[in-house]
Every structure is written in structure tokens, then in C-alpha cells.
Amino acid sequence: MDILAVARSSTSSDRTCGLLLQMANRHGLIAGATGTGKTVTLQVLAEQFSRAGVPVFMADIKGDLSGLAVPGGGNPKVAARLDELGLVNFEYYGNPTVFWDIAGKKGHPVRATVSDMGPLLLARMLCLNPVQTGILTILFRIADDHGLLLLDLKDLHAMLTYVSENARTLSAKYGHISTASTGAIQRSLLQLAQEGGDLLFGEPMLAIADLMKTDQNGRGMINILSAESLYRTPRIYATLLLWLLSELFEHLPETGDTERPKLIFFFDEAHLLFSNAPRVLLEKIEQVVRLIRSKGVGVYFVSQNPMDIPETVLDQLGNRIQHALRAFTEKNRKAVKSAAQTFHTNPAVDVETAITQLGTGEALISFLDEKGRPDPVEIARIYPPHSLIGPLRADSYQIIIRNSPLGSTYEASIDRQSAYEILQARVQKSEKGLITDRPTKDTAISQQTERPLQSLIETFAKQAARAVGNEISRRIIRGILGSIFSGGRR
């Protein structure tokens, strides 16, 4: 049975604390205050999973994880920890790494289509209220009914304009459409674009299979998303990672429990995922965490305090590494007590006291045993990583990106015919007088719903039937797979 060596126990005669690989898809939690060692713990775990042939995805919020790509060495703190733990013949090595960045500056561009993001996640990104979310859902339904591809933000802008100008007509079939709400959504889209969110939408869209590769030696690729800038817009950051999780759920087949996971997904600053999220979205998140385990994906939430994570999600995180917490205020002390109660007790460890006294690089650890039961909690010292602690030099960064086999796939954007082009063509024909079949007063009531929609269908059928065929096929297939985020929206 494969065991990933993570730390050395200070409680049980210096034994190794290891995570069972076959239990790694039971999810996990890495928690602790700033400066207590979470980043190094992430690095050690990523190395261990990669070495075991398991691909990893992680967001680099501080820019400190890029060092995973090159060998370590020359760090006096690492040398001191090696001496402390009695680790001899310690080998430094780099790991197979792929860098990603929605801006395309520090990695391959990460893109999603608007259609693929769907109304629920997009509404979260745009901070829409329930009424506005309802209008956005109607817009997606109209686009689906007419085979209109929503690929980037200009497609969404075009659809909003069309829906607003034809609100009275479309309301007869789809329900009330408020022009005030469509205007509010337009303004939110403009703000999103100003914050750089427009870079996220378009094609080629990220293929989930490209996050799940191994190198020629069988080591899992470590995918690092540059999030230093992205983190400044928390709703974009959290929604992007949640979209990636939903894509994993939709694409991967059921596998049940296997010898090793297909992918480990680290969700750093996890509190952003749940902060101010509507109830319906929280329910979806709970569902995907519960169900994605059977797809072979382990999700590891990283947060300063475990209480940042809803109890319904926290209960599903079987593998736990808890670094030190602060207890300066009454609120802090309550959080410490709550965190202590989440561990399987060990008579040799006063968990509540230990949490506040752990040194940097120390942690309370409890992993699942071979039967899925939590081990008694132990105080342990995290092993040092084999790779560089800290960021890469800029030149090394660019060399890795240039040598990546994925560069030719994602570097150049594609702008194929979609909703914007089709609607623009329709407007231009109308302005030239080519569309003159306006309803008379006697037939207005019967025709006001049918004619604009029928015209849109006919225009699209002539111009984009081939492009839509693949999209409709994907929608049908994913409906069979049971997407909990998007249903049949594609």
C-alpha cells in the first residue's frame, strides 16, 4: 500500500506520518494562520503526489509555489530541518510543472466559454441579485433555444442588447424581462472587464485532460495557476476554481475507490469560495465535493481557519493538517476550541493547547487509515521539500513555459462565429432595409413572439450549423452524465 511521507511524529516515537494514497480522494484540509508553514506543506504534498504519478492542480496566490519546478538546496532552514529530523542522503530535485495564467503572462492562458461557465457561476462572478440572476438564466435559455454560442463577453453583451430591445416580445414566452435588470447586468459586465475578467472568456477553452497528464517518467504534472493578480478580485478567483471543479465532475467517469486518485485539486484561500455565496450555490458546492470523490478527484481546502468552511463540507474532509492558530481574542479562542473538536482524540495530545503552541513547520496531523477511519491526532514536524522554497527567477520561468508542449494549443486565441457576429449581421441587414416583414396591427399579437425568434433560427441555421453540431452533441452527452452545475445548458 503506497504511503506518502509528509511529516515526522513528535508524539509517537518519531514515526513517519504518511497519507495513504488510496485514501487521498477522501479530500482534506490544510489550515493555519499566516506564517505557520502552510505553503511548504502544500509544496511537500504536491511533490509526493507527483512522485506517486498523481497530477496536481494548485493556485499560487503569493508566487511562492513556482519553485516546485526546480531543485532546492542552499537553504539554511532546510538544512537545519534535515539535521533535526536526521534525514541523510536527502535528494534535491525539481518536479514536472505546467504554468497557467488567465493573462497569459506567467503561464498558458486559461479560458472558459460563457456558455460553459453557465448562469449560476457567472451570476456569482458578477455579484447579481436573485432577480438579475433570473434574467441571466432566461438569456442562456434563449441562446440555447436558438443555438447561439456564447463564447466571450461580447457575445453576452450582444445577447443582453437583443433581449433588452425585444423584452416585450420575449417575455411572452420566457417570463418577465426587466430592462432595468438587463441594464444592471450590462454594467456588471463592464466592471468585470475593467478588472480583467474578460481575459478569462473565449477559446480555446481549457481542456480538463490537459490538467491530468504525467511526464515520460510517470510522474504527475503539477499544474500551477498564477493567482497573484487574480486573487485581488476574489469573486473571479473563487468562481474560476469552482468552474474547474465542475468541469472535472462533468468530464470524468465514475471510478469508485482506486489505488490512487486521478487528480489532486488544492483550493487555496478556500473561505473565498463560501463567503457571501447564495444558498443554492453552497448546496451545489456541497454536492460536488461529496460526489467528485467517486470520479477519482481529491479536493484539499486550504484556509487560515477550518471554521471558514461550512460544516457540511468540513465533515467530508478526512485527511487533516492543522498548523498553529492564534488565540489573542475571544473570537480566536472559540475558533481554536472548535478546531480542536474536529480531530479524533489522542490521550497523549492536548489538542486545544497544542494548536496555539505549534512552531513554524509543525502541525497537528490526522490521516485516514486503510478502512477510512481517522487516525488519532499527532503533533508532527513537516518534512522539507526537495524543490526550491520560494519563487523561480523570471528567466527560469519563461524557459519552462516556452518548452511546454501545451504552448501551441493555448497561446493563440480563436474568435469563431458566435452570438455577437450573428446578431450584428441581423442588425446590419435590418438597417439596410433587408428585413421589412414587420407585423401589422391586426397580426401583431400573434406574430410578435414567433417572427423575431424564427428569423434568428433561420439566420443561424444558414451560418453556423456545423459549429453548433458539436456543441449540441456535448450538451446531450453531459446531460446523460448528470451535470449538477449546468444541467443541459451547453
C-alpha positions in Angstrom: 0.0 0.0 0.0 1.5 3.3 -1.1 2.1 5.8 1.6 3.1 9.5 1.1 5.6 10.5 3.7 4.6 14.0 4.9 5.9 14.5 8.4 7.8 13.0 11.4 5.7 12.5 14.5 6.7 14.1 17.8 4.1 12.2 19.6 4.7 8.5 18.7 8.5 7.9 18.9 9.4 9.8 15.8 7.4 7.6 13.4 6.6 8.9 9.9 3.2 10.4 9.4 2.0 9.2 6.0 -1.0 9.7 3.8 -2.4 6.5 2.3 -2.5 7.1 -1.5 -5.7 5.1 -1.9 -7.4 7.3 0.7 -6.3 10.6 -0.9 -9.5 11.1 -2.8 -11.4 11.3 0.5 -10.4 15.0 0.5 -8.5 17.0 3.0 -7.9 20.2 4.9 -4.7 22.2 5.4 -5.3 25.1 7.9 -3.3 27.5 9.9 -2.5 31.2 10.5 -0.3 33.2 8.2 3.4 32.3 8.6 2.9 28.9 10.2 4.1 26.8 7.2 1.0 26.0 5.0 2.8 26.9 1.8 5.7 24.5 2.5 3.2 21.8 3.4 1.4 22.4 0.1 4.8 22.0 -1.7 5.6 18.8 0.1 2.2 17.3 -0.6 2.4 18.3 -4.3 5.8 16.7 -4.6 4.7 13.5 -3.0 1.6 13.2 -5.2 3.6 13.9 -8.3 6.2 11.3 -7.4 3.4 8.8 -7.0 2.1 9.5 -10.5 -0.8 11.7 -9.5 -1.3 15.0 -11.3 -1.9 18.1 -9.1 -3.6 21.4 -9.6 -2.9 24.4 -7.3 -3.3 28.1 -7.4 -0.2 30.2 -6.5 -1.5 33.2 -4.6 1.8 34.5 -3.2 4.0 33.5 -6.1 5.9 31.1 -3.8 5.0 27.7 -5.4 6.8 28.2 -8.7 9.9 26.8 -7.1 8.4 23.4 -7.3 9.8 23.2 -10.9 13.5 23.3 -9.9 15.7 21.5 -7.4 16.2 23.0 -3.9 19.4 23.4 -2.0 21.4 26.1 -0.3 18.6 27.0 2.2 19.9 27.0 5.8 16.5 26.5 7.2 16.0 23.4 5.2 19.5 22.1 6.2 18.6 22.7 9.8 15.3 20.7 9.5 17.2 17.9 7.8 19.6 17.7 10.7 16.7 17.9 13.2 14.9 15.0 11.6 18.1 13.0 10.9 17.4 12.8 7.2 20.6 11.7 5.4 21.2 11.4 1.7 18.4 13.8 1.0 18.0 14.4 -2.7 17.0 17.7 -4.2 15.0 17.6 -7.4 12.6 19.6 -9.5 9.1 18.5 -10.5 7.3 18.3 -13.9 5.4 21.6 -13.9 2.9 23.4 -16.1 2.2 27.1 -15.5 -1.2 28.7 -16.2 -2.3 32.3 -16.1 -5.5 33.9 -17.4 -3.5 36.9 -18.5 -1.1 34.6 -20.4 2.0 36.3 -18.9 3.2 33.8 -16.4 1.8 30.7 -18.0 -0.5 29.3 -20.7 -3.8 31.3 -21.0 -6.7 29.8 -19.1 -10.0 30.4 -20.9 -13.6 29.3 -20.4 -16.6 30.0 -22.7 -19.5 31.9 -21.3 -21.8 29.0 -22.2 -19.6 26.6 -20.3 -19.5 28.9 -17.2 -23.3 28.9 -17.1 -25.7 31.4 -15.4 -25.2 30.3 -11.8 -21.5 30.7 -11.7 -21.5 33.8 -13.9 -24.1 35.4 -11.6 -21.7 34.8 -8.7 -18.9 36.4 -10.6 -21.0 39.4 -11.4 -22.5 39.7 -7.9 -26.0 39.6 -9.3 -29.1 39.7 -7.1 -31.8 36.9 -7.5 -33.9 38.9 -10.0 -30.8 39.7 -12.1 -29.8 36.0 -11.9 -33.2 35.0 -13.2 -32.8 37.3 -16.2 -29.4 35.9 -16.9 -30.9 32.4 -16.8 -33.5 33.4 -19.3 -30.8 34.8 -21.5 -29.0 31.5 -21.5 -32.2 29.7 -22.3 -32.9 31.9 -25.3 -29.3 31.4 -26.5 -29.7 27.6 -26.1 -33.1 27.5 -27.8 -31.7 29.3 -30.9 -28.3 27.5 -31.0 -26.4 30.8 -30.3 -22.9 30.2 -29.0 -21.9 32.3 -26.0 -18.1 32.2 -26.1 -16.9 35.5 -24.8 -18.2 38.7 -23.1 -19.0 40.4 -26.4 -21.4 37.6 -27.1 -23.0 38.1 -23.8 -23.2 41.9 -24.4 -24.9 41.3 -27.8 -27.4 38.9 -26.2 -28.3 41.4 -23.5 -28.8 44.1 -26.1 -31.0 41.8 -28.1 -33.0 40.7 -25.1 -33.4 44.2 -23.8 -34.6 45.5 -27.2 -37.1 42.7 -27.6 -38.1 42.3 -23.9 -41.8 42.7 -24.6 -41.8 40.1 -27.3 -39.6 37.6 -25.4 -41.4 38.0 -22.1 -44.5 36.4 -23.7 -42.6 33.1 -24.0 -39.9 33.2 -21.3 -41.3 35.3 -18.5 -41.0 38.9 -17.5 -37.7 40.5 -18.6 -36.9 43.8 -16.9 -34.9 46.3 -19.0 -33.6 47.7 -15.7 -32.2 44.3 -14.8 -30.6 43.8 -18.2 -29.0 47.2 -17.8 -27.7 46.3 -14.4 -26.1 43.1 -15.8 -24.5 45.2 -18.6 -22.9 47.5 -16.0 -21.6 44.5 -14.0 -20.1 43.1 -17.2 -18.3 46.4 -17.8 -16.9 46.3 -14.3 -15.8 42.7 -14.8 -14.0 43.6 -18.0 -12.2 46.5 -16.2 -11.0 44.0 -13.6 -9.5 41.8 -16.3 -12.3 39.2 -16.2 -12.8 39.5 -19.9 -9.4 37.7 -20.4 -11.0 34.6 -18.9 -13.6 34.1 -21.5 -13.0 32.8 -25.0 -11.4 30.0 -26.9 -9.6 27.7 -27.0 -11.2 26.6 -23.7 -9.0 24.8 -21.2 -9.3 21.0 -21.7 -9.6 19.2 -18.4 -7.5 16.3 -19.8 -4.5 18.7 -20.0 -4.6 19.0 -16.2 -4.3 15.3 -15.8 -1.1 14.4 -17.6 2.1 12.6 -16.5 5.6 13.0 -17.8 7.8 10.5 -19.6 8.9 9.1 -16.2 5.3 8.6 -15.0 5.4 11.5 -12.5 2.2 13.5 -12.2 2.4 17.0 -13.7 2.0 19.8 -11.2 -0.3 22.5 -12.7 0.3 25.9 -11.1 -2.2 28.7 -11.7 -0.6 32.2 -11.3 -3.1 33.9 -8.9 -1.1 36.8 -7.5 -3.2 39.3 -9.6 -6.3 37.1 -9.8 -6.5 37.0 -6.0 -7.2 40.8 -5.9 -10.6 40.0 -7.5 -11.7 37.3 -5.1 -15.0 36.5 -6.8 -13.3 35.9 -10.2 -10.7 33.7 -8.4 -13.2 31.6 -6.5 -15.6 31.2 -9.4 -12.8 30.1 -11.8 -11.7 27.4 -9.4 -15.2 26.3 -8.8 -15.8 26.1 -12.6 -12.7 23.9 -12.9 -14.2 21.6 -10.2 -17.5 21.4 -12.0 -15.7 20.6 -15.3 -13.9 17.8 -13.6 -17.1 16.5 -12.3 -18.8 16.6 -15.7 -15.9 15.1 -17.7 -14.7 12.3 -15.6 -16.4 8.9 -15.4 -17.3 7.1 -12.2 -14.3 5.1 -10.9 -15.1 4.4 -7.3 -12.2 3.8 -4.9 -8.9 3.1 -6.8 -5.3 2.6 -5.8 -4.5 6.3 -6.5 -6.5 9.4 -7.4 -6.7 10.7 -10.9 -6.1 14.3 -9.7 -5.5 16.2 -6.5 -7.1 19.7 -6.5 -5.8 22.2 -3.9 -8.3 25.1 -3.3 -6.2 27.8 -1.6 -7.9 30.6 0.4 -11.0 28.4 0.5 -13.0 30.9 2.5 -13.4 33.0 -0.6 -15.5 30.1 -2.1 -18.1 30.3 0.6 -18.1 34.0 1.5 -21.4 35.6 0.6 -22.3 32.7 -1.6 -26.1 32.2 -2.1 -27.7 29.1 -0.6 -28.3 27.4 -3.9 -24.6 27.7 -4.8 -23.5 26.4 -1.4 -25.7 23.4 -1.9 -24.1 22.8 -5.3 -20.6 23.0 -3.8 -21.5 20.5 -1.1 -22.8 18.2 -3.8 -19.7 18.4 -6.0 -17.4 17.8 -3.0 -19.4 14.8 -2.0 -19.7 13.3 -5.5 -16.4 14.1 -7.1 -14.6 11.6 -4.9 -16.2 8.8 -6.9 -14.6 10.4 -10.0 -11.1 9.9 -8.5 -10.5 13.5 -7.6 -9.3 14.5 -4.2 -10.1 18.1 -3.1 -7.9 19.7 -0.4 -9.2 23.0 1.0 -6.5 25.4 2.3 -7.6 28.1 4.8 -6.4 30.1 7.8 -9.2 28.7 10.0 -11.2 25.5 9.5 -14.3 27.3 10.7 -14.2 29.3 7.4 -15.6 26.2 5.7 -19.2 25.2 6.2 -19.7 22.2 8.5 -21.4 20.2 5.7 -18.2 20.4 3.6 -15.8 20.2 6.6 -17.4 16.8 7.6 -16.2 15.4 4.2 -12.6 16.3 4.7 -11.0 13.2 6.2 -7.3 14.0 5.9 -6.2 16.9 8.0 -3.1 19.0 8.7 -3.6 21.8 11.2 -0.9 24.4 11.7 -0.9 26.9 14.5 -3.8 29.2 15.2 -3.7 32.5 17.2 -5.8 33.0 20.3 -5.5 36.7 21.0 -9.2 37.4 21.2 -12.3 35.7 22.5 -13.4 35.0 18.9 -9.9 33.4 18.2 -10.2 31.3 21.3 -13.7 30.0 20.3 -12.2 29.1 16.8 -9.3 27.2 18.5 -11.8 25.2 20.6 -14.0 24.4 17.6 -10.9 23.4 15.5 -9.7 21.1 18.3 -13.1 19.3 18.4 -12.8 18.2 14.8 -9.9 15.8 15.5 -10.0 12.2 16.6 -8.7 12.4 20.1 -5.4 11.1 21.3 -4.8 10.8 25.1 -1.2 11.9 24.5 -2.2 15.2 22.9 -3.9 18.2 24.4 -5.2 19.4 21.1 -6.7 22.7 22.2 -3.4 23.8 23.9 -1.2 22.4 21.1 -2.9 24.4 18.4 -1.7 27.7 19.9 1.8 26.5 20.7 2.9 24.8 17.4 6.0 26.2 15.9 6.5 27.1 12.2 6.6 23.8 10.2 4.8 21.9 13.0 1.2 20.7 12.7 -1.5 18.5 14.2 -2.0 15.7 11.7 -4.7 13.1 11.3 -5.0 11.0 8.2 -7.4 8.2 7.3 -6.4 4.6 7.8 -6.9 1.8 5.3 -10.6 1.4 6.4 -11.3 5.1 6.0 -11.2 5.8 9.8 -9.3 8.9 11.1 -6.1 8.1 12.9 -5.7 9.7 16.4 -4.2 13.2 16.1 -0.5 13.6 16.4 1.9 16.5 16.7 4.4 16.3 13.8 7.2 18.2 12.0 6.6 18.6 8.3 9.4 17.2 6.0 11.2 19.8 3.9 10.5 19.9 0.2 13.0 18.6 -2.4 12.4 21.6 -4.6 13.2 25.2 -4.2 11.3 27.1 -1.5 10.2 30.4 -3.0 9.6 31.8 -6.5 11.5 31.0 -9.6 13.8 33.5 -11.3 12.0 35.2 -14.2 14.3 33.6 -16.8 13.7 30.1 -15.5 10.0 30.8 -15.5 10.0 31.7 -19.2 12.2 28.7 -20.2 9.7 26.3 -18.7 6.8 28.0 -20.4 8.5 28.0 -23.8 9.4 24.3 -23.6 5.9 23.2 -22.6 4.2 21.0 -25.2 0.9 22.8 -24.5 2.1 26.2 -25.7 0.9 25.8 -29.3 -2.5 24.7 -28.0 -3.5 27.7 -25.9 -1.3 30.7 -26.8 -3.3 31.9 -29.8 -6.9 32.9 -29.1 -9.7 31.8 -31.5 -12.7 34.0 -32.3 -15.1 31.9 -34.3 -18.6 32.9 -35.3 -20.9 33.1 -32.3 -23.8 35.2 -30.9 -22.1 38.5 -31.5 -21.4 38.0 -35.2 -24.9 36.6 -35.9 -26.8 39.3 -34.1 -24.6 42.0 -35.6 -25.3 40.6 -39.1 -29.0 40.7 -38.4 -28.9 44.3 -37.2 -26.9 45.3 -40.3 -29.5 43.7 -42.6 -32.3 45.4 -40.8 -30.6 48.8 -41.1 -30.2 48.3 -44.9 -33.8 47.6 -45.2 -33.4 43.9 -46.0 -35.7 42.9 -43.1 -39.0 44.6 -43.9 -41.6 42.0 -42.8 -42.9 43.8 -39.8 -46.2 42.7 -38.2 -49.3 44.7 -38.9 -51.6 45.9 -36.2 -54.0 43.1 -36.9 -51.3 40.3 -36.7 -49.0 41.9 -34.1 -50.3 39.8 -31.2 -49.9 36.5 -33.0 -46.6 37.3 -34.7 -44.7 39.3 -32.1 -43.3 36.2 -30.4 -42.8 34.0 -33.4 -41.2 36.3 -36.1 -38.0 37.5 -34.2 -37.3 34.0 -32.9 -37.9 32.3 -36.2 -35.7 34.9 -38.0 -32.9 34.2 -35.6 -33.2 30.5 -36.0 -33.1 30.8 -39.8 -30.1 33.1 -39.8 -28.2 30.8 -37.5 -29.1 27.7 -39.4 -27.6 29.1 -42.6 -24.4 30.5 -41.0 -23.3 28.2 -38.2 -24.9 24.7 -38.4 -21.6 22.9 -38.4 -20.2 24.7 -35.4 -23.3 24.1 -33.4 -23.4 20.4 -34.1 -20.5 19.6 -31.8 -21.8 21.9 -29.1 -25.3 20.3 -29.1 -23.7 16.8 -29.0 -21.6 17.8 -26.0 -24.7 19.1 -24.3 -26.6 15.8 -24.8 -23.7 13.8 -23.5 -23.2 15.9 -20.5 -26.8 15.7 -19.6 -26.6 11.9 -19.5 -23.6 12.3 -17.2 -25.7 14.3 -14.9 -24.1 17.7 -14.6 -25.2 19.3 -11.3 -23.9 22.7 -12.2 -25.1 23.2 -15.7 -27.8 20.6 -16.4 -28.3 20.9 -20.1 -27.1 24.5 -20.6 -24.4 23.7 -23.2 
